[in-house]
């Protein structure tokens, strides 16, 4: 199979895990190439996510690297399997690849946690709220691009629907709830939507009020997507240049602590609903 030119985040992640496993065992790229019966350049391509690796070769490499974590190996094998074409592929070439990567990672997440201090989480936004945010892009997006992003955002939200929907835990700061993107009418509808979503069995919404004081990572948007095993968790962070994806052990540990801290400073789900309801009545 020819190499990919633009691997997805999941494909790059598989390559990163292969490299991590090899380096942890002190196995050189030359030794791995000889073991797998391929050129050294192909080992590099696999580790960059631009070439696939078969289940047989992946399991052989894991054995050679003395990796005895069966669950982790099985998860890597599943990650290496060519999946069916996801709905987000319809936007390939029309939206930034990293935006599509978010949708793919959400689709495969076992559980999701997030902490937002300025924006309402994308999976919980109304269409009017999302439109207002998209229109603050720099440089300004043309209307066709705004329409594409909105359509993609609304399709992303379907991951929370259905019996097999993952658990979703969102901590939203009071500042995000008071930001008047789109004006009072849009904000009121957004708050009512949050109340409706918070009633779902798989959605836990917690408000962090101003009076809770400071917290780590203030101002940062954090989305933590849990994989089939903890080693394959992913942190996605928003920035002005686009989303960033993090997955080193130290990074994952750091953001787990940050989200735990934010949850501890937040109101209970029931108190959060009362808080949101009171805000909506103020408008």
C-alpha positions in Angstrom: 0.0 0.0 0.0 1.5 3.4 -0.9 2.3 5.8 1.9 -0.3 8.4 3.0 0.4 12.0 2.4 -1.7 13.4 5.2 -2.2 10.9 8.0 -5.0 11.5 10.5 -4.4 12.1 14.2 -5.3 8.5 15.0 -2.9 7.2 12.3 -0.2 9.4 13.7 -1.0 8.2 17.2 -0.5 4.6 16.2 2.9 5.4 14.7 3.8 7.3 17.9 2.9 4.3 20.0 4.9 2.0 17.9 7.9 4.3 18.2 7.4 4.6 22.0 7.2 0.9 22.4 10.3 0.4 20.4 12.4 3.0 22.2 11.2 1.8 25.6 12.6 -1.6 24.8 15.9 -0.1 23.4 15.2 -1.7 20.0 16.9 0.2 17.1 15.0 1.0 13.9 17.4 -1.2 12.0 16.7 -4.2 14.3 12.9 -3.5 14.1 13.2 -3.4 10.3 15.1 -6.7 10.2 12.5 -8.3 12.5 9.6 -7.2 10.4 11.3 -7.9 7.1 11.0 -4.4 5.7 13.4 -1.5 4.9 14.4 0.8 7.7 12.7 3.7 5.8 9.4 1.9 6.1 9.8 1.6 9.9 10.2 5.4 10.0 7.1 5.8 7.8 5.1 3.5 10.1 6.2 5.6 13.1 5.1 8.8 11.3 1.7 7.3 10.5 2.2 7.5 6.8 2.4 3.7 6.3 0.1 1.0 7.7 1.3 -2.0 9.8 -0.3 -5.4 9.7 -1.6 -7.1 12.8 1.0 -9.9 12.4 3.9 -7.4 12.3 2.5 -5.3 15.1 2.2 -8.3 17.4 5.6 -9.6 16.4 7.2 -6.2 17.2 5.3 -6.0 20.6 6.7 -9.5 21.5 10.2 -8.5 20.4 9.9 -5.4 22.6 8.8 -7.5 25.6 5.5 -5.7 25.8 3.3 -8.0 27.8 0.2 -5.7 28.2 -2.3 -7.7 26.2 -5.1 -5.0 26.5 -2.7 -2.4 25.2 -1.5 -4.6 22.3 -5.1 -5.5 21.3 -6.0 -1.8 21.4 -3.1 -1.0 19.1 -4.2 -3.8 16.7 -7.7 -2.3 16.7 -6.2 1.1 16.0 -4.3 -0.3 13.0 -7.3 -1.8 11.4 -8.8 0.2 8.5 -12.1 1.5 9.7 -15.2 2.3 7.7 -15.3 5.7 6.2 -16.5 8.1 8.8 -19.1 10.9 8.2 -16.4 13.5 8.7 -14.6 12.4 5.5 -17.3 14.3 3.5 -15.6 17.4 4.7 -12.1 16.4 3.7 -10.5 19.1 1.7 -13.2 21.6 2.7 -12.3 22.0 6.4 -8.9 21.8 8.2 -7.8 18.2 8.7 -7.3 18.8 12.5 -11.0 19.7 12.8 -11.9 16.4 11.2 -9.5 14.7 13.6 -11.5 16.0 16.6 -14.7 14.3 15.2 -12.9 11.0 14.6 -11.3 11.0 18.1 -14.7 11.7 19.7 -16.3 9.0 17.7 -13.9 6.4 19.2 -13.7 7.8 22.7 -14.9 5.6 25.5 -15.5 8.6 27.8 -15.0 12.3 27.4 -14.2 15.1 29.9 -13.8 18.8 29.2 -13.2 22.0 31.0 -14.3 25.3 29.3 -13.9 28.8 30.7 -14.9 31.1 27.8 -17.0 29.1 25.4 -19.7 26.6 25.9 -18.4 23.1 24.8 -18.9 22.5 21.1 -20.9 19.3 21.6 -23.4 21.3 23.7 -23.7 24.5 21.6 -26.8 25.6 19.8 -26.5 26.4 16.1 -27.0 30.1 16.8 -24.3 30.1 19.5 -21.9 28.2 17.2 -22.6 30.7 14.4 -21.8 33.6 16.6 -18.4 32.1 17.6 -17.5 31.2 14.0 -18.1 34.8 12.9 -15.4 35.9 15.3 -12.7 34.0 13.4 -9.5 35.8 12.4 -9.2 36.3 9.5 -13.0 36.4 9.0 -14.5 33.3 7.4 -16.5 33.6 4.2 -20.2 32.6 4.6 -19.8 29.2 2.8 -17.0 28.3 5.2 -19.1 29.3 8.1 -22.0 27.1 6.8 -19.6 24.1 6.4 -18.2 24.5 10.0 -21.7 24.8 11.4 -22.9 21.6 9.5 -19.8 19.8 10.8 -20.3 21.0 14.3 -24.0 19.8 14.4 -23.0 16.4 13.0 -20.3 16.1 15.7 -22.9 16.5 18.3 -24.6 13.3 17.3 -21.9 11.4 19.1 -23.9 12.1 22.3 -27.0 10.5 20.9 -28.2 6.9 21.1 -27.8 4.0 23.6 -24.1 3.5 22.9 -23.2 7.2 23.4 -20.2 7.7 25.6 -20.3 9.4 29.0 -19.6 13.1 28.7 -18.6 15.2 31.7 -18.4 19.0 31.1 -17.2 21.6 33.5 -18.2 25.0 32.3 -17.1 28.2 34.0 -19.6 30.9 34.8 -17.7 33.3 32.5 -18.6 31.1 29.5 -22.3 31.1 30.5 -22.3 34.9 30.8 -20.5 35.6 27.5 -23.2 37.1 25.2 -22.2 35.5 21.9 -25.1 36.4 19.6 -26.9 38.6 22.2 -29.3 37.9 25.1 -31.8 35.9 23.0 -29.2 33.5 21.7 -27.7 33.2 25.2 -31.0 32.4 26.8 -31.7 29.7 24.2 -28.2 28.3 24.8 -28.7 28.1 28.5 -32.0 26.3 28.0 -30.3 23.9 25.7 -27.7 23.2 28.4 -30.4 22.4 30.9 -32.0 20.0 28.4 -28.7 18.3 27.7 -27.9 18.0 31.4 -30.9 15.8 31.9 -29.5 13.0 29.7 -28.1 10.0 31.5 -24.8 10.1 29.7 -24.2 13.9 30.2 -22.9 15.5 33.4 -22.8 19.2 33.4 -21.1 21.1 36.2 -20.8 24.9 36.6 -17.7 26.5 38.1 -18.8 29.8 39.6 -16.8 33.0 39.9 -16.8 32.6 43.7 -14.8 29.4 43.4 -11.8 31.5 42.7 -8.8 30.6 40.7 -8.0 27.3 39.1 -5.2 25.7 37.1 -5.1 26.3 33.3 -7.5 29.3 33.6 -8.6 30.4 30.2 -7.6 27.2 28.5 -10.1 24.9 26.8 -9.3 21.2 27.5 -11.0 18.2 26.0 -9.9 14.8 27.5 -10.8 11.8 25.4 -10.4 8.4 27.0 -9.3 5.6 24.8 -9.9 1.8 25.2 -6.8 1.7 27.5 -5.4 4.6 29.5 -2.2 4.7 27.4 -4.3 5.7 24.4 -6.1 8.7 26.0 -5.8 12.0 24.1 -5.9 15.6 25.2 -7.2 18.2 22.7 -6.6 21.8 23.3 -8.0 24.8 21.3 -5.7 27.6 20.2 -6.0 30.5 17.8 -3.9 28.5 15.3 -6.2 25.4 15.6 -6.5 22.4 17.8 -3.4 20.7 19.4 -3.3 17.0 20.4 -1.3 15.8 23.4 -0.6 12.2 24.6 2.6 11.8 26.5 2.2 10.2 29.9 3.2 13.4 31.6 0.8 15.5 29.6 -2.1 13.1 30.2 -1.4 13.1 34.0 -1.2 16.9 34.1 -4.6 17.4 32.4 -6.3 14.7 34.5 -5.2 16.6 37.6 -6.4 19.9 36.1 -9.8 18.5 35.3 -10.1 16.8 38.7 -9.3 20.2 40.3 -11.9 22.0 38.2 -14.6 19.4 39.1 -13.8 19.8 42.8 -14.3 23.6 42.5 -17.6 23.1 40.6 -21.2 22.9 41.8 -23.0 19.6 41.9 -25.0 18.7 38.7 -28.2 19.6 40.5 -26.9 22.9 41.8 -25.4 23.6 38.4 -28.9 23.2 36.8 -30.3 25.7 39.3 -27.5 28.1 38.6 -28.0 28.0 34.8 -31.8 28.3 35.3 -31.3 31.4 37.4 -29.0 32.9 34.8 -31.5 32.4 32.1 -34.2 34.1 34.2 -31.9 37.2 34.5 -31.8 37.7 30.7 
